[in-house]
Amino acid sequence: KTDTLLPPVAYAILRTGMPLAVASVVLSQIEPQAMPLMRLSTHERFLAAKALHADFYLLACYHLPLLMIHLDRNCQDWYWPKKEEEEVVEEEATDDKDATSNINEAKKDGAEGVNENAKIKRGDNNGLIPQSWFVTNFAGECDDACLDHANLLPLWDHILTKGDSSWKFFLAISVLEKRSDVLLMLTGEELRKELEELFHFSETPVESFIESVDGSGDDMLPEWLSMSKSLIECTPSSVIELLRSADDRAVANAIQLRQIQMEKELQA
């Protein structure tokens, strides 16, 4: 299965103009330090990403409680990582198979109204936020919108220089905070569409968020970082420490689940 997160990371590094050999070394150094989830398999990475998104959601509830109430009411599960199309198809096939099995088994027992109870909801925990936001620090995904490299590379410089992985959570909160007034006025499909455009750095919402008065866009990064820093300063230090260890905890849990699965296979 193709990894949709690695190519954008490699491309962003190559856009700096450094030689291929040097870019390979840089990637090997950046990946384990700033993007540890990239070492996991695609399925493991998605489960680990869900842990990061859960932390992000709790942080958003702390800083933007009114917006969170509105989003939860009108666009449930918005904060989960967005699944790749192949993952959704594969999961739906598994769900349909399990649902059919449950129905047949219940019919044998003479159960009534089993169709509703055995039906599996499609799209559960299939959110709108790209995995790249927290896994590769906004690098984007293949065949999908991503942050412009003119802003992505300086952003990476800031995150890598700080050595603080919690920054990505506050950068994400800043995006929501900047657009909160607009989001609070929307419901239904309009709200969902606005969120999708916002999370994929599409043209319309990004213009009002990042561009300066003259439309040059030069003020994006300073404003974004300034808003994020203000949020950090308003966050309890204990919470920040937990966010700094979020990647390590997610990877450790993924490895532990892998070991448990291997033990089960050996015992079978």
C-alpha positions in Angstrom: 0.0 0.0 0.0 1.3 3.4 -1.0 2.4 5.7 1.8 0.7 9.1 1.1 2.6 11.0 3.8 6.2 10.3 3.0 6.5 11.7 -0.5 5.3 15.2 0.5 7.9 15.3 3.3 10.7 14.3 0.9 9.5 16.8 -1.7 9.4 19.6 0.8 13.0 18.8 1.8 14.1 18.7 -1.9 12.5 22.0 -2.5 15.2 23.6 -0.4 17.7 22.9 -3.2 20.0 20.7 -1.2 21.7 17.8 -3.0 19.9 14.4 -3.0 22.5 12.8 -0.8 22.2 15.6 1.8 18.4 15.5 1.6 18.4 11.8 2.4 20.5 12.4 5.5 18.3 15.3 6.6 15.2 13.1 6.2 16.7 10.3 8.2 17.4 12.8 11.0 14.1 14.7 10.9 11.8 11.7 10.7 12.6 10.0 14.1 12.9 13.2 16.0 9.9 15.3 14.6 7.8 12.7 12.9 8.1 9.4 14.9 4.8 8.0 13.7 6.2 7.7 10.2 8.1 4.6 11.3 4.8 2.8 12.0 2.7 0.8 9.4 -0.2 2.6 7.8 -2.8 1.0 10.0 -0.7 1.5 13.2 -0.1 5.1 12.2 -3.8 5.8 11.9 -4.5 4.4 15.3 -1.6 6.3 16.8 -2.8 9.5 15.0 -6.2 9.0 16.7 -4.5 9.4 20.1 -2.9 12.7 19.0 -6.3 13.9 17.6 -7.9 13.1 20.9 -5.4 15.2 22.7 -5.9 18.0 20.2 -9.7 17.8 20.8 -9.3 18.1 24.6 -7.0 21.1 24.1 -9.5 22.7 21.8 -12.2 22.2 24.4 -10.1 24.1 26.9 -9.3 27.1 24.7 -12.4 27.2 22.4 -15.3 25.7 24.4 -18.1 27.5 22.6 -16.8 26.5 19.2 -16.4 22.9 20.3 -20.0 22.7 21.5 -21.1 24.1 18.1 -18.9 21.7 16.1 -19.9 18.6 18.1 -23.5 19.5 17.7 -23.4 20.1 14.0 -20.5 18.0 12.7 -19.8 15.1 14.9 -16.4 13.3 14.7 -14.9 16.3 12.9 -11.7 16.2 14.9 -10.6 12.6 14.1 -8.0 11.9 11.4 -9.3 11.7 7.9 -9.1 8.1 6.6 -7.6 7.3 3.2 -10.2 6.2 0.7 -8.8 2.6 0.7 -9.1 2.4 4.4 -12.7 3.5 4.3 -13.6 0.9 1.6 -11.7 -1.9 3.5 -13.4 -1.0 6.8 -16.9 -0.8 5.2 -16.4 -4.2 3.6 -15.4 -5.7 7.0 -18.3 -4.0 8.7 -20.8 -5.3 6.1 -19.4 -8.8 6.6 -19.7 -8.6 10.4 -23.2 -7.1 10.2 -24.4 -9.9 7.9 -22.9 -12.5 10.2 -24.6 -11.0 13.2 -28.0 -10.8 11.4 -27.8 -14.5 10.3 -26.8 -15.6 13.8 -29.6 -13.7 15.5 -32.2 -14.9 13.0 -31.2 -18.5 13.9 -32.0 -17.6 17.5 -35.4 -16.1 16.5 -34.4 -12.6 17.5 -36.7 -9.7 16.3 -35.6 -6.4 14.9 -32.0 -7.4 14.5 -31.4 -5.4 11.4 -31.1 -2.1 13.3 -29.0 -3.5 16.1 -26.5 -5.3 13.9 -26.1 -2.5 11.5 -22.6 -1.0 11.6 -22.3 2.8 11.2 -20.1 3.7 8.3 -17.7 6.5 8.8 -17.5 6.3 12.6 -14.4 8.2 13.8 -13.7 9.2 10.2 -12.9 12.8 10.7 -11.9 15.8 8.6 -8.4 16.7 9.8 -5.6 15.3 7.5 -3.2 12.9 9.3 -0.4 15.1 8.0 -1.3 17.9 10.5 0.0 16.1 13.5 2.1 13.2 11.9 4.2 15.3 9.5 3.7 18.8 10.8 1.4 20.1 8.1 3.4 18.6 5.1 0.3 17.5 3.4 -0.6 14.2 1.6 -0.3 12.9 -2.0 -3.0 14.2 -4.3 -4.2 16.6 -1.6 -3.9 20.2 -0.7 -1.0 21.2 1.5 0.6 24.2 3.1 2.6 26.2 0.6 6.3 25.4 0.9 7.2 29.1 1.3 5.4 28.9 4.6 5.9 25.2 5.4 9.7 25.2 5.5 10.0 28.2 7.8 7.4 26.6 10.0 9.5 23.4 10.2 12.5 25.5 11.0 10.7 27.0 13.9 9.4 23.7 15.2 12.7 21.9 14.8 14.6 24.7 16.4 12.3 24.8 19.4 12.4 21.1 19.7 8.9 21.2 21.1 6.4 18.8 19.5 3.5 20.5 21.3 3.6 23.4 19.0 1.7 21.6 16.3 -1.3 21.3 18.5 -1.4 25.0 19.2 -0.8 25.8 15.6 -3.9 23.8 14.8 -5.9 25.5 17.5 -4.9 28.9 16.1 -6.4 28.0 12.7 -9.7 27.2 14.4 -9.6 30.3 16.6 -8.9 32.6 13.6 -12.0 31.2 11.8 -14.2 30.7 14.8 -16.6 33.6 14.1 -17.3 32.2 10.6 -17.6 28.6 11.8 -20.1 29.6 14.6 -22.4 31.0 11.9 -22.6 27.8 9.8 -24.4 24.5 10.2 -24.9 21.4 8.2 -23.1 20.9 4.9 -22.0 24.5 4.8 -20.1 24.0 8.1 -18.6 20.7 6.9 -17.5 22.2 3.7 -15.9 25.2 5.4 -14.0 22.8 7.8 -12.8 20.7 4.9 -11.5 23.7 3.1 -9.9 25.1 6.2 -8.1 21.8 7.1 -6.8 21.4 3.5 -5.6 25.0 3.2 -8.0 25.6 0.3 -8.1 29.1 -1.2 -11.1 30.7 0.3 -10.6 30.4 4.0 -6.8 30.6 3.8 -7.0 34.1 2.1 -8.6 35.6 5.2 -6.4 33.7 7.6 -2.9 34.1 6.2 -2.7 37.0 3.8 -1.7 40.5 4.8 -3.7 43.6 3.8 -1.9 43.9 0.5 -2.6 40.3 -0.3 1.0 39.2 -0.4 0.7 36.6 2.3 4.0 37.6 3.9 2.4 38.0 7.3 1.2 34.5 7.6 3.9 32.8 9.6 4.5 35.6 12.2 0.8 36.0 12.9 0.3 32.2 13.1 3.2 31.7 15.4 2.2 34.7 17.5 -1.3 33.3 18.0 0.1 29.9 18.9 2.5 31.3 21.4 -0.3 33.2 23.1 -2.2 30.0 23.4 0.8 28.2 24.9 1.2 30.9 27.5 -2.4 30.5 28.5 -2.1 26.7 28.9 -1.1 24.9 32.2 2.5 23.6 32.1 1.3 20.2 33.0 -0.9 20.0 29.9 2.0 21.2 27.7 4.3 18.4 29.1 1.6 15.8 28.3 1.4 17.2 24.7 5.2 17.1 24.4 5.1 13.4 25.1 2.1 12.6 23.0 4.1 11.3 20.1 6.2 9.0 22.3 3.1 7.6 24.1 1.3 7.0 20.8 4.2 5.1 19.3 4.7 3.1 22.5 1.1 2.1 22.5 1.3 1.1 18.8 4.3 -1.1 19.5 2.6 -2.7 22.5 -0.4 -3.5 20.4 1.9 -5.0 17.7 3.5 -7.2 20.3 0.2 -8.4 21.7 -1.0 -9.3 18.1 2.2 -11.2 17.5 1.8 -13.2 20.7 -1.8 -14.1 19.7 -0.6 -15.3 16.3 2.1 -17.4 17.9 -0.4 -19.0 20.3 -2.9 -19.7 17.5 
